[in-house]
């Protein structure tokens, strides 16, 4: 994977795959197909999908809870899996120590390594660039990644039996979309620092949500709040795939972890609280074991409709995806195939004007067509 001039991670080559390799990639690629892992014994909510336990939770260790993003649930679970010898390593991402504005993939074999690589990374990440290495080790491992990454892992499992044999825990953060590196570059410009001087580039954590902090090797420091960082939505510069995502809620995971701010955003600092959605029997067992050991603390239960209130932007996207996919087709772009994600049913919740706005807006952005030139325009 290489960084483009526009700040996106892309494959360095797409021309040297064998026919068999290309078929494998297309079968698993979340830009082509997205599939939920559905446990038939679990309740399925129209928005949140198949789920068991839905509850507030946070790391039992106060230091993990403080340093990690939100309440530290994913970090705590990764550390628990290593401490209990459930896995041999955790595949996840962390700041590149040599270029801390950028992110690298890590195979953590110790709890200390998991904690050293904790915290949200609001920029390009590609945790599956080392999945082949993880599988080739022949050891048990966990993955902490974005929902699209875990969708790819799930799809790959149908072609490679090692995935289900070795990847024993799949942990996702509910995702608001991946920003290009350009978002970080804007902040770097605001700080007045050069990238080669950076020692620290931390997006959040050390509180909830915690400050965004840049530090240089010679001791200069720049800080801004989470609210200030994301106040200007036009600067987010999300990847196009994220705007078309049919599963930002981690429906291919064992456990998905979300922010739980009423209304969808923080109004200040708090101690750190995650909302978790358990999606498999294996996920339920992991949560139970982590609670029993004290690595995780459980708070009040959360209903699906309460999650809607905590993540309203995700609800809006779920309703819009069907129409954005139709806009892709209008622009001559192949939509993402979805399996068990209820896209068509959810799309019916938009009225005609809302649906047409989503469809036409997508087509214009992807194809450059004017709304009047599109099928059904003005109807």
C-alpha positions as CSV (number, residue, x, y, z in Angstrom):
1,X,0.0,0.0,0.0
2,X,1.3,3.4,-0.9
3,X,0.2,7.0,-0.1
4,X,-1.1,9.0,-3.1
5,X,-0.5,12.7,-3.6
6,X,-4.1,13.2,-2.5
7,X,-3.5,11.5,0.8
8,X,-5.1,8.0,0.2
9,X,-3.6,4.6,0.7
10,X,-3.8,2.6,-2.6
11,X,-2.3,-0.6,-3.9
12,X,1.1,0.0,-5.4
13,X,0.2,-2.2,-8.4
14,X,-3.0,-3.8,-9.7
15,X,-1.6,-5.3,-12.8
16,X,0.6,-8.2,-11.5
17,X,-2.0,-10.4,-9.9
18,X,-2.6,-13.9,-11.3
19,X,-6.2,-14.7,-12.4
20,X,-6.7,-16.7,-9.2
21,X,-5.4,-13.9,-7.0
22,X,-7.6,-11.3,-8.7
23,X,-10.7,-13.5,-8.2
24,X,-9.8,-13.9,-4.5
25,X,-9.4,-10.1,-4.1
26,X,-12.7,-9.4,-5.9
27,X,-14.6,-12.0,-3.7
28,X,-13.4,-10.3,-0.5
29,X,-13.1,-6.6,-1.5
30,X,-15.5,-4.5,0.5
31,X,-15.7,-2.0,-2.4
32,X,-17.4,-4.8,-4.4
33,X,-19.4,-6.7,-1.8
34,X,-20.4,-6.2,1.8
35,X,-21.8,-9.0,3.9
36,X,-23.0,-9.1,7.5
37,X,-22.3,-12.2,9.7
38,X,-25.7,-13.1,10.9
39,X,-26.2,-15.3,14.0
40,X,-29.7,-16.7,13.5
41,X,-30.1,-17.0,17.3
42,X,-29.8,-13.3,17.7
43,X,-32.3,-10.5,17.3
44,X,-32.0,-8.5,14.1
45,X,-32.7,-4.8,14.4
46,X,-33.5,-2.9,11.1
47,X,-30.7,-0.4,11.7
48,X,-28.2,-2.2,14.0
49,X,-28.5,-5.7,12.5
50,X,-28.1,-9.0,14.4
51,X,-27.1,-8.4,18.0
52,X,-27.1,-9.9,21.5
53,X,-25.9,-7.7,24.3
54,X,-26.1,-4.0,23.8
55,X,-24.7,-2.0,26.8
56,X,-22.5,0.7,28.1
57,X,-19.0,-0.6,29.0
58,X,-15.5,0.7,29.6
59,X,-12.0,-0.6,30.5
60,X,-11.6,-1.9,34.0
61,X,-8.1,-0.4,34.2
62,X,-8.4,3.4,34.8
63,X,-5.2,4.1,32.9
64,X,-6.4,2.2,29.8
65,X,-9.8,4.0,30.1
66,X,-8.0,7.4,30.3
67,X,-5.5,6.9,27.5
68,X,-7.6,5.0,25.0
69,X,-10.3,6.5,22.7
70,X,-13.7,6.8,24.4
71,X,-13.7,4.2,27.3
72,X,-11.0,1.9,26.0
73,X,-13.1,-1.2,25.4
74,X,-11.3,-2.4,22.3
75,X,-7.9,-1.9,23.9
76,X,-9.1,-3.7,27.1
77,X,-10.4,-6.6,25.1
78,X,-7.2,-6.9,23.1
79,X,-5.2,-6.9,26.3
80,X,-7.5,-9.4,27.9
81,X,-7.2,-11.8,25.0
82,X,-3.4,-11.8,25.3
83,X,-3.3,-12.0,29.1
84,X,-5.6,-15.1,29.1
85,X,-3.6,-16.7,26.3
86,X,-6.7,-16.8,24.1
87,X,-4.7,-15.3,21.2
88,X,-1.0,-15.1,20.4
89,X,-1.1,-11.6,18.9
90,X,-3.5,-8.8,18.0
91,X,-3.6,-7.4,14.5
92,X,-4.4,-3.6,14.6
93,X,-3.0,-0.2,13.8
94,X,-1.1,2.5,15.6
95,X,0.9,5.7,15.0
96,X,4.1,5.1,13.1
97,X,6.8,6.1,15.6
98,X,9.0,7.4,12.8
99,X,6.1,9.4,11.1
100,X,3.5,9.9,13.9
101,X,1.0,11.7,11.6
102,X,0.8,8.4,9.7
103,X,-0.5,5.0,10.7
104,X,1.1,1.6,10.4
105,X,-0.2,-1.9,10.9
106,X,1.0,-3.7,14.1
107,X,1.1,-7.3,15.3
108,X,1.0,-6.9,19.0
109,X,2.2,-9.9,21.1
110,X,2.1,-8.2,24.5
111,X,-0.4,-6.1,26.4
112,X,2.1,-3.3,26.5
113,X,2.2,-3.2,22.7
114,X,-1.6,-3.1,22.5
115,X,-1.6,-0.1,24.9
116,X,1.2,1.6,23.1
117,X,-0.9,1.5,19.9
118,X,-4.2,2.5,21.4
119,X,-6.3,5.5,20.3
120,X,-8.3,6.5,17.2
121,X,-6.4,7.2,14.0
122,X,-8.4,9.7,11.9
123,X,-6.5,9.1,8.7
124,X,-5.6,6.4,6.1
125,X,-5.2,2.9,7.6
126,X,-4.8,-0.5,6.0
127,X,-4.7,-3.2,8.7
128,X,-5.2,-6.0,6.2
129,X,-1.9,-5.3,4.5
130,X,-0.4,-7.7,7.1
131,X,-3.3,-10.2,7.2
132,X,-1.4,-12.6,5.0
133,X,1.5,-12.5,7.4
134,X,-0.9,-13.1,10.3
135,X,-2.4,-16.1,8.6
136,X,1.0,-17.5,7.6
137,X,2.1,-17.6,11.2
138,X,-0.4,-20.3,12.0
139,X,-1.2,-18.8,15.4
140,X,-4.5,-17.6,17.0
141,X,-5.0,-13.9,16.7
142,X,-7.6,-11.1,17.1
143,X,-8.3,-8.2,14.7
144,X,-9.2,-4.7,15.8
145,X,-10.2,-2.8,12.7
146,X,-12.8,-0.8,10.8
147,X,-16.1,-2.4,9.8
148,X,-15.1,-2.6,6.1
149,X,-11.9,-4.4,7.1
150,X,-13.8,-7.0,9.0
151,X,-16.2,-7.4,6.2
152,X,-13.3,-8.4,4.0
153,X,-12.0,-10.8,6.6
154,X,-15.5,-12.4,6.7
155,X,-15.6,-12.7,2.9
156,X,-12.1,-14.1,2.8
157,X,-13.1,-16.8,5.3
158,X,-15.3,-18.4,2.6
159,X,-12.2,-18.9,0.4
160,X,-9.5,-19.5,3.0
161,X,-10.3,-21.9,5.9
162,X,-7.4,-20.5,8.0
163,X,-9.4,-17.4,8.7
164,X,-12.0,-19.0,10.8
165,X,-9.5,-21.4,12.4
166,X,-7.0,-18.7,13.4
167,X,-8.9,-15.3,13.7
168,X,-10.7,-16.0,16.9
169,X,-11.9,-12.5,17.8
170,X,-13.0,-9.7,15.4
171,X,-13.4,-6.3,17.0
172,X,-14.7,-3.2,15.3
173,X,-15.2,0.4,16.0
174,X,-18.4,1.9,14.7
175,X,-16.9,4.1,12.0
176,X,-17.7,7.7,10.9
177,X,-15.5,7.3,7.8
178,X,-11.8,7.4,7.0
179,X,-10.4,10.8,6.3
180,X,-7.6,11.2,3.8
181,X,-4.2,12.4,5.0
182,X,-5.2,15.9,3.8
183,X,-7.2,16.3,7.0
184,X,-4.1,15.8,9.1
185,X,-2.1,18.0,6.8
186,X,-4.5,20.9,7.4
187,X,-4.0,20.5,11.1
188,X,-0.2,20.4,10.6
189,X,-0.4,23.7,8.7
190,X,-2.4,25.2,11.5
191,X,0.2,24.2,14.0
192,X,3.0,25.7,12.0
193,X,5.1,22.5,12.4
194,X,6.7,20.4,9.7
195,X,6.0,16.7,9.6
196,X,9.7,15.8,10.0
197,X,9.7,17.6,13.4
198,X,6.8,15.6,14.8
199,X,7.2,13.3,17.8
200,X,3.5,12.9,18.6
201,X,0.3,13.2,16.6
202,X,-2.6,12.1,18.8
203,X,-6.2,12.6,17.6
204,X,-8.0,11.9,20.9
205,X,-7.7,10.0,24.1
206,X,-6.2,11.0,27.5
207,X,-9.7,11.9,28.4
208,X,-13.0,11.5,26.5
209,X,-12.9,12.7,23.8
210,X,-9.6,14.2,24.9
211,X,-7.5,16.8,23.0
212,X,-5.9,16.5,19.6
213,X,-2.2,17.0,20.3
214,X,0.9,17.6,18.2
215,X,4.3,17.6,19.8
216,X,7.7,18.1,18.2
217,X,11.0,16.5,18.9
218,X,12.3,19.8,20.3
219,X,9.4,20.3,22.7
220,X,6.9,22.5,20.9
221,X,3.3,21.6,21.4
222,X,0.0,22.4,19.7
223,X,-3.4,21.3,20.9
224,X,-7.0,21.7,19.8
225,X,-10.3,20.2,21.0
226,X,-12.1,17.3,19.4
227,X,-15.0,19.7,18.7
228,X,-12.8,22.2,17.0
229,X,-11.1,19.5,15.0
230,X,-14.4,18.4,13.4
231,X,-16.4,21.6,13.4
232,X,-15.9,22.3,9.7
233,X,-17.4,19.3,8.0
234,X,-16.1,20.4,4.6
235,X,-12.6,19.7,5.8
236,X,-13.2,16.1,6.7
237,X,-12.2,14.9,3.2
238,X,-13.6,11.4,3.6
239,X,-12.8,8.6,1.2
240,X,-15.6,8.2,-1.4
241,X,-16.1,4.6,-0.3
242,X,-17.0,5.8,3.2
243,X,-19.8,8.0,1.9
244,X,-21.3,4.9,0.2
245,X,-20.7,2.5,3.1
246,X,-23.5,0.0,3.7
247,X,-22.0,-1.2,7.0
248,X,-20.3,1.3,9.3
249,X,-21.8,-0.5,12.3
250,X,-19.5,-3.5,12.3
251,X,-22.0,-6.2,11.3
252,X,-19.2,-8.6,10.4
253,X,-17.6,-8.3,13.8
254,X,-17.9,-10.3,17.0
255,X,-18.2,-7.0,19.0
256,X,-18.6,-3.5,17.7
257,X,-17.8,-0.5,19.9
258,X,-19.3,3.0,19.6
259,X,-19.2,6.5,21.0
260,X,-22.3,7.1,23.1
261,X,-22.8,10.9,23.2
262,X,-26.4,12.0,23.2
263,X,-27.2,13.6,19.9
264,X,-24.1,12.3,18.3
265,X,-21.3,14.5,19.6
266,X,-19.6,15.5,22.8
267,X,-20.4,18.7,24.7
268,X,-17.4,18.4,27.0
269,X,-15.1,15.8,28.6
270,X,-16.3,12.7,30.5
271,X,-14.7,9.7,32.1
272,X,-15.1,7.5,29.0
273,X,-18.0,5.4,28.0
274,X,-18.4,3.0,25.1
275,X,-21.5,1.4,23.8
276,X,-21.0,-2.1,22.7
277,X,-23.0,-4.3,20.3
278,X,-22.3,-8.0,20.6
279,X,-22.9,-9.9,17.4
280,X,-21.9,-13.5,18.0
281,X,-21.8,-16.3,20.5
282,X,-18.0,-15.9,20.6
283,X,-18.4,-12.2,21.3
284,X,-20.8,-12.9,24.2
285,X,-18.2,-15.3,25.7
286,X,-15.4,-12.8,25.3
287,X,-17.4,-10.0,27.0
288,X,-18.4,-12.4,29.9
289,X,-14.8,-13.4,30.4
290,X,-13.5,-9.9,30.4
291,X,-16.2,-8.8,32.8
292,X,-15.4,-11.7,35.2
293,X,-11.7,-10.8,35.1
294,X,-12.3,-7.1,35.7
295,X,-10.7,-6.1,32.4
296,X,-14.1,-4.8,31.4
297,X,-16.8,-3.0,33.4
298,X,-20.4,-3.1,32.3
299,X,-22.8,-0.1,32.7
300,X,-26.5,0.3,31.9
301,X,-28.0,-1.6,29.0
302,X,-28.7,0.3,25.7
303,X,-31.6,-0.3,23.4
304,X,-31.3,-0.1,19.6
305,X,-33.4,3.1,19.6
306,X,-31.1,4.7,22.2
307,X,-28.2,3.8,19.9
308,X,-30.0,5.7,17.2
309,X,-29.9,8.7,19.4
310,X,-26.2,8.3,20.1
311,X,-25.3,7.7,16.4
312,X,-27.9,9.7,14.4
313,X,-25.6,10.2,11.4
314,X,-25.3,6.4,11.1
315,X,-29.1,6.1,11.0
316,X,-29.3,8.7,8.3
317,X,-26.6,7.0,6.2
318,X,-28.4,3.6,6.6
319,X,-31.5,5.1,5.1
320,X,-29.7,6.8,2.3
321,X,-27.5,4.0,1.0
322,X,-30.0,2.4,-1.3
323,X,-30.5,5.8,-3.1
324,X,-26.8,6.5,-3.2
325,X,-26.3,3.1,-4.9
326,X,-28.9,4.0,-7.5
327,X,-27.0,7.3,-8.0
328,X,-23.8,5.2,-8.6
329,X,-25.6,3.2,-11.3
330,X,-26.9,6.5,-12.9
331,X,-23.2,7.7,-13.1
332,X,-22.1,4.4,-14.6
333,X,-20.4,3.2,-11.4
334,X,-20.9,-0.3,-10.1
335,X,-22.7,-0.3,-6.8
336,X,-21.6,-2.3,-3.8
337,X,-23.3,-5.6,-3.6
338,X,-24.8,-6.2,-0.1
339,X,-25.8,-9.3,1.7
340,X,-28.0,-9.3,4.9
341,X,-27.6,-5.5,5.4
342,X,-31.3,-4.6,4.7
343,X,-30.4,-1.8,2.4
344,X,-33.5,-1.9,0.2
345,X,-35.9,-2.1,3.2
346,X,-34.2,0.8,5.0
347,X,-34.3,2.9,1.8
348,X,-38.1,2.9,1.8
349,X,-38.0,5.1,5.0
350,X,-37.0,8.1,2.9
351,X,-39.7,10.2,1.2
352,X,-39.5,10.9,-2.5
353,X,-37.7,14.2,-2.2
354,X,-35.1,12.8,0.2
355,X,-34.5,9.8,-2.0
356,X,-34.1,11.8,-5.1
357,X,-31.7,14.2,-3.4
358,X,-29.5,11.3,-2.3
359,X,-29.6,9.7,-5.7
360,X,-29.0,12.8,-7.8
361,X,-26.4,14.2,-5.5
362,X,-24.4,10.9,-5.7
363,X,-24.7,10.7,-9.4
364,X,-23.5,14.3,-9.8
365,X,-20.5,13.8,-7.5
366,X,-19.4,10.5,-9.2
367,X,-20.3,11.2,-12.8
368,X,-20.4,14.9,-13.2
369,X,-24.0,14.7,-14.6
370,X,-26.5,17.4,-13.9
371,X,-29.7,16.3,-12.1
372,X,-31.8,17.3,-15.0
373,X,-30.0,14.7,-17.2
374,X,-30.6,11.8,-14.8
375,X,-33.4,9.3,-15.1
376,X,-36.4,10.3,-13.0
377,X,-35.1,13.9,-12.4
378,X,-37.9,16.3,-11.5
379,X,-40.4,13.5,-11.0
